[in-house]
């Protein structure tokens, strides 16, 4: 795409002015980066699906660009006691078919969520903590949990609300055909062509005010180059996931604008903390199996790995500055993060010293496993990581593979050292603390994604303590404390936070979102 | 003829069985679909629920036997990803792929054969040399690069044609087609050319070689000596004789255009089967991949059968019973 820069400007401008005439001023055409698998908002817990569903449906609370709660269908909530939540619903909200929105709709939606047949990834976990849900009047909800659980309100953000009649009878097919696509959101459903596009029309009655677009088309263009080309050609007014090499070029084009924000996803290194010896891909410095010990369980070795990482180089060279070096589990702008966790400085000498202290003055050998089609530039980052480690004496080989193989093998604990990413749907550190760093325990549901089986009773206690704290401010402080512990123990080695990037025509603005959703309602025409 | 067709069909059944077993086993080895489909946030309870919901909690051999049992009654299983019958998901995308294949094959045949004839009849003219040079380029350039260049030139710079996507569709003979109107057809031109380029070059070169070989043969000389019109020699005698290898190649290429238009479909965001199958492989959506490959096998078998029948029409020396050997 390099030759774009030398494209005859006059031609391009002439063409663009022609295009803007031919497009209706009030139609927004967006290029999505991934196809959706269904329109049913309760069928498949997948970012593209949720993003598209959110044009039509809404959860109880909305979130701002950094996933802080703001009133939506629900106006407020409070704890009556640690086990009971009272949620006040907004009055005067209408469904797209004109009927009024009431508490019964919410109850019916919560009932449908765990009960969608054939769902490959359901939203059940977000409502599982609710043991009893009642509606004393049309605009009040009472939710009870079996044990104190303060993640509930944020969890409910993933539960889209549908009308009672739809919740009780509609099947996934009815959403795909459009019959059941009745929401309260800013846009109404018009048409769905699988693998191609979804079309919406404005909901003029929307309680949050009318959007800027009479119609919205969301087209699925997974190929990065094709999506950028379609934006340049004027066929699209907005695209998701601008590839990192194109960000600079697009932002220097005066017909286009870039919107970017740090995302809730961290890229990190995960180490085998499960085996005390004979970790499958750890070898002594001269290549023999390590039968006595597993160096990766030693906090000094893990700290040394962190010190060996030159995060600035990764961000500047590989990510072309479209990323932020990471010092904790989720970027500082989010709720519950610590102010005392600066990014670890690149310190190869310090790393060597720590390795020597831990009893590995000559280092050891390691194989890093990484996916090659899952995260932005994942393979290149893994190459850099392997080189950084080799430089301090941990001779590292790299093996990359498609994500479908990587995650299956990772979950079978076949690896010693992995590069992976984690997006915190909760918008705070609670999600990585529980799923990624919590002790693996099927009964409590913690550590489900803990492929290194890191386990620290001390950290688990801090996390649990934060999860039962009702007071929001105190909860934030406790989450920060747990984050500090996690980094002190080096449960994972943070590398960087991904940045989400949207490209738009110059006359549009979009408040870039950390949760990576593309919400047509938030796309505004510059006045 | 009837015996011939029946024999072919029974062979097909064996091929289908082997294909399904290979694909099934292959995907089983690659990985666990639940790991890919599940939300990373999911806890162990939810992972187990998904495994049971998709029928993946049973041992592999039992999953295969269940699949076979259902397949015999025409049910190739429900897609893990879409939760709908795999065949339905595939057939929904089929019209898009078929029309793209049609456009590409029409371009290759209608442009390729005349150019090939010209180059074969006048091998020394400058135009012929230019045609041959271009065909080499068409052969050697990678499809994805040509596709991007076409978008850059005709959509971004000149703005003549839309860059990506499929145009508005209209109901035609029970299928939703986009190419029966100009509004939709203009979306199919760039991907059509992109997909056709390789076949076009192939057909040009093959036609030329056949023509060069045949014009020297006795029957052409005899026809000339008899004083037949040039157009008749060309259009009836020569064309009929060079058609046999051409039909074979065109037939097989048609199959590959339909089954493997993946690169073109992804670059042009064309919502066809190729894109579907690639997505399905990444998501380990086994029912869709198995069903897709079985359809592909079936399609190739049918195309080959049609080719064999066409042979006997084009060349009276060929008898279908000879295919027994």
Interface residues (C-beta under 8 A of the other chain):
Chain A: X1 X3 X4 X7 X8 X11 X12 X15 X18 X19 X35 X37 X38 X43 X44 X45 X46 X117 X118 X119 X120 X121 X122 X124 X125 X128 X172 X173 X176 X193 X194 X195 X196 X197 X219 X220 X221 X222 X223 X225 X226 X227 X229 X230 X232 X233 X234 X235 X373 X402 X403 X404 X405 X407 X408 X409 X410 X411 X422 X423 X425 X431 X435 X442 X445 X446 X448 X449
Chain B: X30 X31 X32 X33 X34 X35 X36 X37 X38 X39 X40 X41 X42 X43 X44 X45 X46 X47 X49 X50 X53 X54 X78 X80 X81 X82 X83 X84 X89 X92 X93 X148 X151 X152 X155 X156 X157 X158 X159 X162 X163 X164 X165 X166 X266 X267 X268 X269 X271 X272 X275 X276 X279 X281 X282 X283 X284
